[in-house]
């Protein structure tokens, strides 16, 4: 009898160590569908501008309010352990549907009015119950390939980020249709995640009370520091690179609407990042997550500095460097969540990932506005180069983490 139990336990452990690629596909599709509403108003930039006459910078504030809402939601959920009191799938599905309904209400508002940023903030709060939980669900089924799973998730989300730019490049798409479509995708995301089999039940009250600070584990601490440096540059790059490339070779202000060439280069940079995320995840499981992340942020810093330096004198070279920057800027992202997932229990995972993303998105909001402020005073070359402070800080943290990984081996 004891032998039979041991064999079943071994088989169960082996099953958990093997990655489930079907689940990966479902989770990637669900998260990408749910988070499509993040940039929904930006996708309708041309349509909203033509209808209401709002200025381009207004869309930056709409994006920022989503960030602030996400930060608030992630902070509250981690503070009160909300994300592991129920089955992860139930939490994901509920918040995904809520975000879709809030997003749908945007159709009935004036995009330039008071309710627009309130609804976008509320959307961000709801998405805080989607993204960290989705990462935790993927980690539950990743087995030994957590970096590959995290890289694939990040790659899928990165590719989805290019959709708003594609809409603006195409033109002629009514913004209300975009809002309705993305809300529908959020509901679809809930249906997709429910199909995923359950691997973890609810946490016990003892587990809820026994909360561990992420700062107690040096590997988690260094991963969060690296993630913060990564987030400093990421969203600012995605938001401002089309404006910077439009101003390349000129002294235009930050308010110039991106031209078709700049948008096309931005799409290429984002898609290059989607591919590099998957490749980096595969390499990280083989050679070490910290090492791959360190190389990625080093390349990102070099490409960013070179892009900013060449922007006005060699705009064609700057465009090529922007694509290289886009490929390297996101390659490290999946490694941080993979490291945190490995170092935390299944019941703690959602909470610690929520803490990490809350801090990271706070840094992203600051970086977004610092870059535009510097650009308005000193030009886009300086605005882009200031972003490279982030990956340089990440490189220091990842160098230290790589040493810890060698000691562990």
ZASEDREN-329744 format. One line per 10 residues: their letters; for each residue x, y, z of N, C-alpha, C. Coordinates in steps of 0.2 Angstrom, whole numbers. Example, Ala and Ser with C-alpha at 12.3 -4.5 7.8 and 13.67 -1.06 7.14 Angstrom:
as> 66 -28 39 62 -22 39 66 -16 39  64 -11 35 68 -5 36 64 0 39
// end
This chain:
xxxxxxxxxx> 4 -6 0 0 0 0 4 6 0  9 6 4 14 12 5 18 13 -2  20 7 -5 23 8 -11 19 11 -17  13 9 -17 8 12 -22 7 19 -21  7 21 -15 6 28 -13 12 32 -16  18 29 -14 24 33 -16 25 33 -24  22 28 -27 23 28 -35 18 33 -37  12 34 -34 7 39 -37 10 46 -35  13 47 -30 16 53 -28 21 55 -33  26 50 -34 31 51 -39 28 53 -46
xxxxxxxxxx> 23 50 -48 20 51 -55 17 58 -55  14 60 -49 11 67 -49 16 72 -49  22 71 -46 27 76 -46 30 76 -53  31 71 -56 34 71 -63 29 74 -68  22 73 -66 17 77 -70 18 84 -70  19 87 -63 19 94 -62 26 97 -65  31 93 -65 37 95 -68 37 96 -76  32 92 -79 32 93 -86 28 99 -88  30 103 -93 26 109 -95 20 107 -99  14 110 -98 8 109 -101 7 115 -107
xxxxxxxxxx> 9 113 -113 9 118 -118 2 120 -120  -3 116 -119 -10 117 -121 -13 123 -116  -11 122 -110 -13 127 -105 -9 134 -106  -3 133 -108 1 139 -110 -3 143 -116  -5 140 -121 -9 143 -126 -15 146 -124  -19 143 -119 -25 145 -117 -24 152 -112  -18 151 -108 -17 157 -104 -14 163 -108  -10 162 -112 -7 167 -117 -13 170 -120  -18 166 -123 -23 169 -127 -28 173 -122  -29 170 -116 -33 174 -111 -31 180 -109
xxxxxxxxxx> -24 180 -107 -21 187 -105 -21 192 -110  -19 190 -116 -18 195 -122 -25 197 -123  -30 193 -123 -37 196 -125 -39 200 -119  -38 199 -113 -41 203 -108 -37 210 -108  -30 210 -109 -26 216 -108 -27 220 -115  -31 218 -120 -31 222 -126 -35 228 -124  -39 228 -119 -43 234 -117 -38 240 -114  -32 238 -112 -27 243 -109 -26 249 -114  -25 247 -120 -23 252 -125 -29 254 -130  -35 252 -128 -41 253 -132 -42 260 -135
xxxxxxxxxx> -42 265 -130 -43 272 -133 -37 274 -137  -31 272 -136 -25 274 -140 -26 271 -147  -29 265 -148 -30 262 -154 -35 266 -158  -39 270 -155 -44 274 -158 -42 281 -158  -35 283 -158 -33 289 -157 -35 294 -163  -34 291 -169 -36 295 -175 -43 297 -175  -47 292 -174 -55 293 -174 -57 298 -168  -54 297 -162 -56 301 -157 -54 308 -158  -48 309 -160 -45 316 -162 -49 319 -167  -51 316 -172 -55 319 -178 -62 321 -175
xxxxxxxxxx> -65 317 -171 -72 318 -168 -72 323 -163  -67 323 -158 -68 328 -152 -63 333 -152  -57 333 -156 -52 338 -157 -47 338 -151  -47 332 -147 -43 332 -141 -36 331 -144  -31 334 -140 -24 334 -142 -21 327 -140  -15 326 -143 -12 320 -143 -10 318 -136  -8 323 -132 -5 322 -125 -11 319 -121  -17 321 -122 -23 318 -118 -23 310 -118  -20 307 -123 -20 300 -124 -15 297 -119  -9 301 -118 -4 299 -113 -7 299 -106
xxxxxxxxxx> -12 304 -105 -15 304 -98 -20 298 -97  -23 296 -102 -28 291 -102 -24 284 -101  -18 284 -104 -14 278 -103 -11 278 -95  -9 284 -93 -7 284 -86 -12 283 -81  -18 284 -82 -23 283 -77 -24 275 -77  -24 272 -82 -24 264 -82 -18 262 -78  -12 265 -79 -6 263 -75 -8 264 -67  -10 270 -66 -12 271 -59 -17 267 -56  -22 265 -59 -27 261 -57 -24 254 -56  -20 251 -60 -17 245 -60 -13 245 -53
xxxxxxxxxx> -9 250 -52 -5 251 -46 -9 250 -40  -14 254 -40 -19 254 -34 -22 247 -33  -24 244 -38 -27 237 -38 -22 232 -35  -16 232 -38 -11 227 -36 -9 228 -29  -8 235 -27 -6 236 -20 -11 234 -15  -18 235 -16 -23 233 -12 -24 225 -12  -23 222 -17 -24 215 -18 -18 211 -14  -12 214 -14 -7 211 -11 -7 213 -3  -9 219 -2 -10 221 5 -15 216 9  -20 215 6 -26 211 9 -26 204 7
xxxxxxxxxx> -21 201 3 -21 194 1 -27 192 -3  -29 197 -7 -36 195 -11 -35 190 -16  -29 190 -19 -28 186 -25 -27 178 -24  -27 176 -18 -27 169 -17 -32 167 -11  -37 170 -11 -42 168 -6 -47 164 -10  -47 164 -17 -52 160 -21 -47 156 -26  -51 152 -30 -47 149 -36 -45 154 -41  -39 153 -43 -36 158 -47 -40 159 -54  -43 154 -56 -47 154 -62 -53 159 -61  -56 158 -55 -62 162 -54 -60 169 -53
xxxxxxxxxx> -55 171 -50 -52 178 -49 -51 181 -56  -47 177 -60 -45 180 -67 -52 181 -71  -56 176 -71 -63 177 -75 -67 183 -72  -68 183 -66 -72 189 -63 -69 196 -65  -62 197 -64 -59 203 -65 -59 205 -72  -58 199 -77 -58 200 -84 -65 203 -86  -70 200 -84 -77 202 -86 -78 209 -83  -76 210 -77 -77 217 -74 -74 222 -78  -67 221 -80 -64 226 -84 -67 227 -91  -70 222 -94 -73 222 -100 -79 227 -100
xxxxxxxxxx> -83 226 -94 -89 230 -94 -87 237 -92  -82 238 -88 -80 245 -87 -78 249 -94  -74 245 -97 -71 247 -104 -77 249 -108  -82 245 -108 -88 246 -113 -92 252 -111  -92 254 -105 -95 260 -103 -92 267 -106  -85 266 -108 -82 271 -111 -85 274 -117  -89 269 -120 -93 271 -127 -98 277 -125  -101 276 -119 -106 281 -118 -103 288 -115  -97 289 -114 -94 295 -112 -91 299 -117  -89 305 -115 -85 310 -119 -78 308 -118
xxxxxxxxxx> -74 306 -123 -67 304 -122 -63 310 -119  -65 316 -120 -62 322 -117 -64 324 -110  -70 321 -108 -73 323 -102 -70 320 -95  -73 321 -90 -71 319 -83 -72 312 -82  -77 309 -85 -78 302 -84 -73 297 -87  -70 300 -93 -65 296 -96 -59 293 -92  -55 298 -89 -50 295 -84 -52 291 -78  -58 292 -76 -61 289 -70 -62 281 -72  -65 281 -78 -66 274 -81 -60 270 -83  -55 274 -85 -48 271 -87 -45 269 -80
xxxxxxxxxx> -45 273 -75 -42 271 -69 -46 264 -66  -52 264 -66 -56 258 -64 -54 252 -68  -53 253 -75 -51 248 -79 -44 245 -77  -40 249 -75 -33 247 -72 -34 243 -66  -38 245 -61 -39 242 -55 -42 235 -56  -46 234 -61 -49 227 -63 -43 223 -66  -39 226 -70 -34 222 -74 -28 220 -69  -28 223 -63 -23 221 -58 -25 214 -55  -32 212 -56 -34 205 -54 -33 200 -60  -30 202 -66 -30 198 -72 -22 196 -73
xxxxxxxxxx> -18 201 -74 -11 200 -76 -7 196 -71  -7 198 -64 -3 194 -60 -5 187 -59  -12 186 -59 -15 180 -58 -14 175 -64  -14 178 -70 -12 175 -76 -5 172 -76  -1 176 -73 6 174 -73 7 168 -68  3 168 -62 3 163 -57 0 157 -60  -5 157 -64 -8 151 -67 -3 148 -72  0 152 -76 5 149 -81 11 146 -77  13 149 -72 18 146 -68 16 139 -65  10 138 -63 8 132 -60 9 126 -65
xxxxxxxxxx> 8 128 -71 9 122 -77 15 123 -81  20 127 -79 26 127 -82 31 122 -81  30 118 -75 35 113 -74 42 116 -73  47 113 -77 54 116 -76 55 121 -81  50 123 -85 52 128 -91 48 135 -89  49 137 -83 45 143 -81 47 149 -85  54 150 -87 56 155 -91 53 155 -98  53 149 -101 50 149 -107 42 151 -107  39 148 -102 32 150 -101 31 158 -100  35 161 -96 34 168 -95 36 172 -101
xxxxxxxxxx> 41 169 -104 43 173 -111 38 173 -116  34 167 -116 29 166 -121 23 171 -119  22 171 -113 16 176 -110 18 183 -112  24 185 -110 26 192 -112 26 193 -119  29 188 -123 29 189 -131 22 190 -133  17 186 -131 10 187 -133 7 194 -131  9 196 -125 6 203 -123 10 208 -127  16 207 -129 20 212 -132 17 213 -139  16 207 -143 13 207 -149 6 211 -149  2 210 -144 -4 213 -143 -4 221 -143
xxxxxxxxxx> 2 223 -140 3 230 -139 4 234 -146  6 230 -151 7 233 -158 0 234 -161  -5 231 -158 -12 232 -162 -14 239 -162  -14 243 -157 -16 250 -157 -12 254 -163  -6 253 -163 -2 256 -168 -4 254 -175  -6 248 -176 -9 245 -182 -15 249 -184  -20 249 -179 -26 253 -181 -25 260 -183  -20 263 -179 -19 270 -181 -15 271 -188  -11 266 -190 -8 266 -196 -13 265 -202  -18 260 -200 -23 259 -205 -28 265 -206
xxxxxxxxxx> -30 268 -201 -34 274 -201 -42 272 -202  -46 276 -201 -53 275 -203 -57 270 -199  -54 268 -193 -58 264 -189 -61 267 -183  -68 267 -182 -72 270 -177 -70 268 -170  -68 273 -166 -66 271 -159 -71 267 -155  -77 268 -156 -82 264 -153 -82 257 -155  -81 255 -161 -80 248 -163 -74 245 -160  -69 249 -159 -63 246 -155 -64 245 -148  -68 249 -145 -70 248 -138 -74 242 -137  -79 241 -141 -84 235 -141 -80 229 -142
xxxxxxxxxx> -76 229 -147 -72 223 -149 -67 221 -143  -64 226 -140 -59 224 -134 -63 221 -128  -69 224 -127 -73 222 -121 -75 215 -123  -77 213 -129 -79 207 -131 -73 202 -129  -67 204 -131 -61 200 -130 -60 198 -123  -62 203 -118 -61 202 -111 -65 197 -109  -72 197 -111 -76 192 -109 -74 185 -112  -71 185 -118 -69 179 -121 -63 176 -116  -59 181 -114 -53 179 -110 -56 175 -103  -61 177 -101 -64 174 -95 -66 166 -97
xxxxxxxxxx> -69 166 -102 -71 159 -105 -65 154 -106  -60 157 -109 -54 153 -110 -51 151 -104  -50 155 -99 -47 153 -92 -51 148 -88  -57 148 -89 -61 143 -85 -60 136 -88  -58 136 -94 -56 129 -97 -50 126 -94  -45 130 -92 -39 128 -89 -41 124 -83  -38 118 -82 -39 114 -76 -36 117 -70  -39 115 -64 -37 118 -58 -32 114 -55  -26 118 -53 -21 114 -50 -20 116 -42  -23 122 -40 -22 124 -33 -29 126 -31
xxxxxxxxxx> -31 124 -25 -37 126 -22 -36 133 -18  -40 134 -14 -40 141 -10 -35 140 -4  -32 145 -3 -27 145 3 -30 144 10  -27 141 14 -30 140 21 -29 147 25  -33 148 30 -32 154 34 -25 154 37  -22 148 39 -15 148 41 -10 151 36  -11 149 30 -7 151 24 -8 158 23  -14 161 24 -15 168 23 -12 172 28  -12 170 34 -9 174 39 -1 173 39  2 168 36 9 167 36 11 170 30
xxxxxxxxxx> 11 176 29 13 180 23 21 181 24  24 180 18 32 181 18 33 187 14  38 191 17 40 197 13 44 195 8  43 198 2 47 196 -4 54 199 -3  55 203 1 62 206 2 67 202 7  64 197 10 68 192 14 72 187 10  70 186 3 73 181 -1 78 186 -6  84 185 -6 88 189 -10 87 188 -17  86 182 -19 84 181 -27 78 185 -29  73 185 -25 67 188 -26 68 196 -26
xxxxxxxxxx> 72 198 -21 73 205 -20 77 208 -26  82 204 -29 86 206 -34 82 206 -41  77 201 -41 73 200 -47 68 206 -47  65 209 -42 61 214 -42 65 221 -43  71 221 -41 75 227 -43 76 227 -50  78 221 -53 79 221 -60 73 223 -64  67 220 -62 61 222 -65 59 229 -65  61 233 -60 59 240 -59 64 244 -64  70 242 -65 74 245 -70 71 244 -77  69 238 -78 66 236 -85 60 240 -86
xxxxxxxxxx> 55 241 -81 49 245 -82 50 252 -83  56 255 -80 57 262 -81 58 264 -88  60 259 -92 61 261 -99 56 258 -104  52 253 -102 48 249 -106 42 253 -109  38 255 -104 32 259 -107 33 265 -110  38 269 -107 40 275 -110 43 274 -117  46 269 -119 49 267 -125 43 266 -130  38 262 -128 32 260 -132 28 266 -133  27 271 -128 23 276 -129 26 282 -133  33 283 -132 36 289 -135 40 288 -141
xxxxxxxxxx> 42 282 -143 47 281 -149 44 283 -155  37 282 -157 35 285 -163 35 292 -163  34 296 -158 35 303 -157 42 305 -159  47 302 -155 54 303 -156 56 302 -163  54 297 -166 56 295 -173 53 300 -178  47 303 -177 44 308 -181 48 314 -180  51 316 -175 54 322 -174 62 321 -176  64 315 -178 71 314 -180 73 318 -185  79 321 -185 81 325 -190 78 332 -189  74 334 -184 71 340 -184 71 342 -176
xxxxxxxxxx> 68 348 -175 68 350 -168 61 351 -166  56 347 -169 49 347 -168 48 346 -160  42 348 -158 40 347 -151 37 340 -150  36 338 -143 34 332 -142 26 331 -144  23 336 -146 16 336 -148 15 334 -155  20 333 -159 19 331 -166 16 324 -166  11 324 -170 7 317 -171 12 312 -175  13 306 -173 18 302 -177 16 301 -184  21 301 -188 20 299 -195 20 292 -197  18 290 -203 17 283 -205 23 279 -204
xxxxxxxxxx> 29 282 -206 35 279 -205 37 277 -198  36 282 -194 38 281 -187 33 276 -184  27 275 -185 22 270 -183 24 263 -185  26 263 -192 28 257 -195 34 254 -191  39 258 -190 45 256 -186 44 254 -179  39 257 -176 37 256 -169 34 249 -169  30 247 -174 26 241 -175 32 235 -175  37 237 -180 42 232 -181 46 231 -174  47 236 -171 51 236 -164 47 231 -159  41 232 -159 37 229 -154 36 221 -156
xxxxxxxxxx> 35 220 -162 35 213 -164 42 209 -164  47 213 -165 54 210 -163 55 208 -156  52 212 -152 52 211 -145 48 205 -143  42 204 -146 38 198 -145 42 191 -147  46 191 -152 49 186 -154 55 184 -149  59 190 -147 64 189 -143 62 187 -136  56 188 -134 54 186 -127 54 178 -127  51 175 -132 51 168 -132 58 165 -133  62 168 -137 69 165 -138 73 166 -131  72 172 -128 76 173 -122 73 168 -116
xxxxxxxxxx> 67 167 -116 64 162 -111 67 155 -112  67 153 -119 70 146 -120 77 146 -118  81 151 -119 88 151 -118 89 151 -110  85 155 -107 85 156 -99 85 149 -96  80 145 -98 79 139 -95 85 134 -95  89 136 -101 95 132 -102 102 134 -99  102 141 -99 109 144 -97 108 148 -91  102 149 -88 101 153 -82 97 160 -84  93 161 -79 88 167 -80 92 173 -79  96 174 -74 99 180 -72 104 182 -78
xxxxxxxxxx> 108 177 -81 113 178 -86 109 181 -92  104 178 -94 100 180 -100 97 187 -99  95 188 -93 92 195 -92 97 200 -92  103 198 -89 109 203 -89 111 205 -96  112 200 -100 114 201 -107 108 206 -111  102 204 -109 96 208 -113 97 215 -111  97 217 -104 97 224 -102 104 227 -104  109 224 -105 115 227 -107 114 229 -115  111 225 -119 110 226 -126 105 232 -126  100 232 -122 95 237 -122 98 244 -120
xxxxxxxxxx> 102 244 -115 105 250 -113 109 253 -119  113 248 -122 118 250 -128 113 253 -134  108 249 -135 104 251 -141 100 258 -140  98 259 -133 95 265 -132 99 271 -132  105 270 -129 110 276 -130 112 278 -137  113 272 -141 115 274 -148 109 277 -152  103 274 -150 97 277 -154 96 284 -152  96 286 -146 96 293 -144 101 297 -147  107 295 -147 113 299 -149 113 300 -157  110 295 -160 110 296 -168 103 299 -170
xxxxxxxxxx> 99 300 -166 92 302 -168 92 308 -173  95 313 -171 94 319 -176 99 320 -181  105 317 -181 110 317 -186 109 311 -191  107 305 -188 107 299 -193 100 296 -191  94 299 -194 88 296 -192 87 289 -195  89 288 -200 88 281 -203 92 276 -198  98 277 -196 101 273 -191 97 272 -185  95 278 -183 91 278 -176 85 274 -177  82 273 -183 76 269 -184 78 262 -183  83 260 -186 86 253 -186 88 251 -179
xxxxxxxxxx> 91 256 -175 92 255 -168 86 254 -164  81 258 -166 75 257 -162 72 250 -162  72 247 -168 70 240 -169 74 236 -164  81 237 -164 85 233 -160 84 234 -153  82 240 -151 81 242 -144 74 238 -142  69 238 -147 63 235 -146 64 228 -145  68 225 -148 70 217 -147 73 216 -141  77 220 -138 81 219 -132 77 221 -126  73 226 -127 70 229 -121 65 225 -117  62 220 -120 57 216 -117 60 209 -116
xxxxxxxxxx> 66 207 -119 68 200 -118 70 198 -111  71 203 -106 72 201 -99 66 200 -95  60 203 -98 54 203 -94 52 197 -91  52 192 -95 49 185 -92 54 182 -87  60 184 -87 64 181 -82 63 183 -75  61 189 -74 59 191 -67 53 187 -64  48 187 -68 42 183 -65 44 176 -64  48 173 -69 50 166 -68 54 165 -62  58 169 -60 63 169 -54 58 169 -48  53 174 -48 49 175 -42 44 169 -42
xxxxxxxxxx> 42 166 -47 38 160 -47 41 154 -44  48 153 -46 52 148 -43 53 148 -36  54 155 -33 56 156 -26 50 157 -21  43 156 -24 38 157 -20 33 151 -20  29 149 -15 25 144 -15 19 146 -19  15 141 -21 9 142 -26 4 147 -23  3 146 -16 -2 151 -13 1 158 -12  8 159 -12 10 165 -11 12 169 -18  12 165 -23 14 167 -29 10 173 -32  4 173 -32 0 178 -35 1 185 -31
xxxxxxxxxx> 2 184 -24 3 190 -20 9 193 -21  15 189 -22 21 192 -23 22 195 -30  19 192 -35 19 194 -42 15 201 -42  10 201 -38 6 208 -38 10 213 -35  14 212 -29 18 217 -26 24 219 -32  26 214 -35 32 216 -40 29 220 -46  23 218 -48 20 222 -54 18 229 -51  15 230 -45 13 236 -42 19 241 -42  25 238 -39 31 243 -39 33 244 -46  33 239 -51 36 240 -57 32 245 -61
xxxxxxxxxx> 25 245 -61 21 250 -64 21 257 -61  23 257 -55 24 264 -52 30 267 -55  35 263 -56 41 265 -59 40 267 -66  36 263 -70 34 264 -77 30 271 -78  26 273 -73 22 279 -73 27 285 -73  32 284 -68 37 289 -67 41 290 -73  43 285 -76 48 285 -82 44 288 -88  38 286 -89 34 289 -94 34 296 -94  33 299 -88 32 307 -88 39 310 -88  44 307 -85 51 310 -85 54 310 -92
xxxxxxxxxx> 53 305 -96 55 305 -103 52 311 -107  45 312 -106 42 317 -110 44 324 -107  45 324 -101 48 331 -98 55 333 -100  59 328 -100 66 329 -103 66 331 -110  62 327 -114 61 328 -121 59 335 -122  54 338 -118 51 344 -120 56 350 -118  61 348 -114 66 353 -112 72 353 -116  75 347 -117 81 346 -121 81 342 -127  75 340 -129 74 336 -136 74 329 -135  72 325 -140 70 318 -139 77 314 -139
xxxxxxxxxx> 82 316 -141 88 313 -140 90 312 -132  89 317 -128 90 317 -121 84 313 -118  78 314 -121 72 310 -118 73 302 -119  76 300 -124 77 293 -125 83 290 -121  88 294 -121 94 292 -117 93 292 -109  88 296 -107 87 295 -99 84 289 -98  81 286 -102 77 279 -101 83 274 -100  89 275 -102 94 269 -101 97 269 -94  95 273 -90 96 273 -83 93 266 -80  87 264 -82 84 258 -80 88 252 -81
xxxxxxxxxx> 89 250 -88 93 244 -89 100 244 -86  103 249 -85 109 249 -82 109 247 -75  104 250 -71 102 247 -64 101 240 -64  96 238 -69 95 231 -69 101 226 -70  105 229 -74 112 225 -76 116 223 -70  116 228 -65 119 228 -59 116 222 -55  109 223 -54 106 218 -50 106 211 -53  106 210 -60 106 204 -63 113 201 -62  119 205 -62 125 202 -61 126 199 -54  123 202 -49 123 200 -43 119 193 -42
xxxxxxxxx> 113 193 -46 109 187 -46 112 181 -49  116 183 -55 120 177 -58 125 174 -54  128 178 -49 133 175 -45 129 171 -40  123 173 -37 120 168 -33 117 162 -36  116 162 -42 114 156 -46 120 151 -47  126 154 -48 132 150 -48 133 146 -42  132 150 -36 134 147 -30 129 142 -28  122 143 -30 117 138 -29 119 131 -33  121 132 -39 123 126 -43 129 122 -40
// end
